[in-house]
Amino acid sequence: MPPKKTAVSTARTSDIGYVPFADVIADPQLMQPLWNDLSLPQQVALKAFYGLPLLGRAEEQAWAILQGSCRVDALGYPIEVTPIPYTPKEYDVFVGILGRRSGKSSHITAFATLYEVLFGGHMAHVMPGQDVVVPYIAQDLATAKANMIAIA
Protein backbone atom coordinates (compact mmCIF):
# COMPACT_ATOMS: atom_id res chain seq x y z
CA MET A 1 0.00 0.00 0.00
CA PRO A 2 1.52 3.39 -0.96
CA PRO A 3 2.06 5.94 1.83
CA LYS A 4 -0.90 8.17 2.58
CA LYS A 5 -0.57 11.64 1.06
CA THR A 6 -1.28 14.45 3.46
CA ALA A 7 -1.68 18.15 2.92
CA VAL A 8 1.58 18.63 4.76
CA SER A 9 3.56 16.10 2.72
CA THR A 10 2.65 17.83 -0.56
CA ALA A 11 3.20 21.42 0.59
CA ARG A 12 6.33 23.53 0.88
CA THR A 13 7.52 24.08 4.45
CA SER A 14 6.74 27.80 4.22
CA ASP A 15 3.13 27.01 3.24
CA ILE A 16 2.44 24.54 6.05
CA GLY A 17 1.62 26.68 9.05
CA TYR A 18 0.90 25.03 12.38
CA VAL A 19 0.50 21.25 12.55
CA PRO A 20 -0.36 19.75 15.96
CA PHE A 21 2.46 17.85 17.63
CA ALA A 22 0.29 14.72 17.94
CA ASP A 23 -0.27 14.68 14.16
CA VAL A 24 3.41 15.18 13.38
CA ILE A 25 4.60 12.28 15.56
CA ALA A 26 1.87 9.97 14.22
CA ASP A 27 2.49 10.58 10.50
CA PRO A 28 5.17 8.38 8.88
CA GLN A 29 5.71 11.06 6.22
CA LEU A 30 6.43 13.71 8.83
CA MET A 31 8.41 13.06 12.01
CA GLN A 32 7.16 9.62 13.09
CA PRO A 33 10.38 7.83 11.99
CA LEU A 34 12.46 10.24 14.11
CA TRP A 35 9.95 9.91 16.97
CA ASN A 36 10.35 6.14 16.91
CA ASP A 37 14.11 6.56 17.36
CA LEU A 38 13.62 8.34 20.71
CA SER A 39 13.69 6.39 23.96
CA LEU A 40 10.48 6.08 25.96
CA PRO A 41 11.60 8.64 28.59
CA GLN A 42 12.54 11.10 25.81
CA GLN A 43 9.13 10.61 24.21
CA VAL A 44 7.36 11.07 27.55
CA ALA A 45 9.29 14.28 28.24
CA LEU A 46 8.23 15.70 24.86
CA LYS A 47 4.63 14.48 25.19
CA ALA A 48 4.40 16.15 28.59
CA PHE A 49 5.90 19.39 27.25
CA TYR A 50 3.40 19.52 24.38
CA GLY A 51 0.47 18.52 26.59
CA LEU A 52 -0.31 15.13 25.09
CA PRO A 53 -1.87 12.31 27.12
CA LEU A 54 0.36 9.50 28.32
CA LEU A 55 -0.66 6.11 26.99
CA GLY A 56 -0.22 3.05 29.16
CA ARG A 57 1.65 1.98 32.24
CA ALA A 58 5.15 2.28 30.73
CA GLU A 59 4.66 5.96 29.88
CA GLU A 60 3.10 6.65 33.29
CA GLN A 61 6.08 4.99 35.00
CA ALA A 62 8.52 6.98 32.87
CA TRP A 63 6.65 10.15 33.90
CA ALA A 64 6.95 9.22 37.58
CA ILE A 65 10.68 8.49 37.19
CA LEU A 66 11.24 11.81 35.39
CA GLN A 67 9.50 13.51 38.33
CA GLY A 68 11.79 11.74 40.82
CA SER A 69 8.98 9.59 42.20
CA CYS A 70 11.07 6.45 42.54
CA ARG A 71 13.66 4.67 44.66
CA VAL A 72 16.98 4.05 42.97
CA ASP A 73 19.85 1.62 43.53
CA ALA A 74 23.47 2.63 44.22
CA LEU A 75 24.02 3.33 40.51
CA GLY A 76 20.92 5.50 40.19
CA TYR A 77 18.71 3.01 38.38
CA PRO A 78 15.05 2.97 39.44
CA ILE A 79 14.14 -0.08 41.49
CA GLU A 80 10.71 1.03 42.70
CA VAL A 81 8.37 3.55 41.09
CA THR A 82 5.61 5.38 42.92
CA PRO A 83 2.90 6.50 40.48
CA ILE A 84 2.04 10.19 40.47
CA PRO A 85 -0.83 11.95 38.71
CA TYR A 86 -0.30 13.37 35.25
CA THR A 87 -2.58 16.01 33.80
CA PRO A 88 -1.87 16.97 30.18
CA LYS A 89 -0.90 20.65 29.96
CA GLU A 90 1.18 22.41 27.31
CA TYR A 91 4.23 24.25 28.66
CA ASP A 92 6.24 27.21 27.38
CA VAL A 93 9.49 26.25 29.09
CA PHE A 94 11.14 22.83 29.42
CA VAL A 95 13.44 22.33 32.41
CA GLY A 96 14.91 18.90 32.93
CA ILE A 97 17.49 17.69 35.38
CA LEU A 98 18.74 14.86 33.24
CA GLY A 99 22.02 13.01 33.30
CA ARG A 100 24.94 13.09 30.92
CA ARG A 101 24.24 11.33 27.61
CA SER A 102 20.47 11.29 28.28
CA GLY A 103 19.75 12.90 24.92
CA LYS A 104 18.92 16.40 26.19
CA SER A 105 20.54 18.11 23.21
CA SER A 106 20.93 15.37 20.63
CA HIS A 107 17.40 14.01 20.91
CA ILE A 108 14.91 16.01 23.00
CA THR A 109 15.99 19.53 22.06
CA ALA A 110 16.86 18.58 18.48
CA PHE A 111 13.43 16.99 17.97
CA ALA A 112 11.57 19.93 19.52
CA THR A 113 13.61 22.41 17.45
CA LEU A 114 12.86 20.58 14.20
CA TYR A 115 9.17 20.39 15.07
CA GLU A 116 8.96 24.08 15.96
CA VAL A 117 10.82 25.21 12.84
CA LEU A 118 8.96 22.99 10.40
CA PHE A 119 5.49 22.63 11.90
CA GLY A 120 5.15 25.11 14.78
CA GLY A 121 3.48 27.76 12.61
CA HIS A 122 6.38 30.19 12.89
CA MET A 123 7.07 30.31 9.14
CA ALA A 124 3.82 32.21 8.65
CA HIS A 125 5.61 35.20 10.18
CA VAL A 126 8.49 35.10 7.69
CA MET A 127 8.31 37.23 4.57
CA PRO A 128 8.94 35.49 1.23
CA GLY A 129 12.65 35.35 0.49
CA GLN A 130 13.59 36.26 4.06
CA ASP A 131 16.30 34.13 5.67
CA VAL A 132 15.34 32.23 8.80
CA VAL A 133 17.86 31.86 11.59
CA VAL A 134 17.24 29.59 14.57
CA PRO A 135 19.75 30.13 17.37
CA TYR A 136 20.89 26.93 19.02
CA ILE A 137 23.07 27.82 21.98
CA ALA A 138 25.64 25.69 23.79
CA GLN A 139 28.24 26.34 26.47
CA ASP A 140 31.18 26.11 24.02
CA LEU A 141 31.96 25.71 20.32
CA ALA A 142 32.78 21.98 20.50
CA THR A 143 29.43 21.21 22.13
CA ALA A 144 27.59 23.44 19.66
CA LYS A 145 29.17 21.61 16.72
CA ALA A 146 28.31 18.21 18.21
CA ASN A 147 24.70 19.29 18.83
CA MET A 148 24.29 20.64 15.30
CA ILE A 149 25.10 17.18 13.90
CA ALA A 150 21.97 15.89 15.64
CA ILE A 151 19.81 18.56 14.00
CA ALA A 152 21.37 18.43 10.54
Number of C-alpha atoms within 10 A of each C-alpha: 3 4 8 9 10 11 8 18 13 10 10 11 15 17 13 19 17 17 15 13 19 14 12 17 19 14 18 15 15 18 17 15 13 12 21 13 11 15 14 15 20 21 21 23 20 19 21 20 18 19 16 16 16 19 9 8 10 13 18 20 21 21 24 18 21 17 13 15 17 17 13 14 9 6 6 8 11 14 9 13 17 11 16 15 8 12 11 14 12 12 10 6 7 11 7 10 9 10 8 7 9 13 17 17 21 16 22 19 19 20 21 17 18 14 20 16 17 19 22 18 18 14 19 14 9 11 10 9 6 7 7 10 7 7 7 13 11 14 7 8 10 9 12 14 11 13 20 15 10 14 15 7
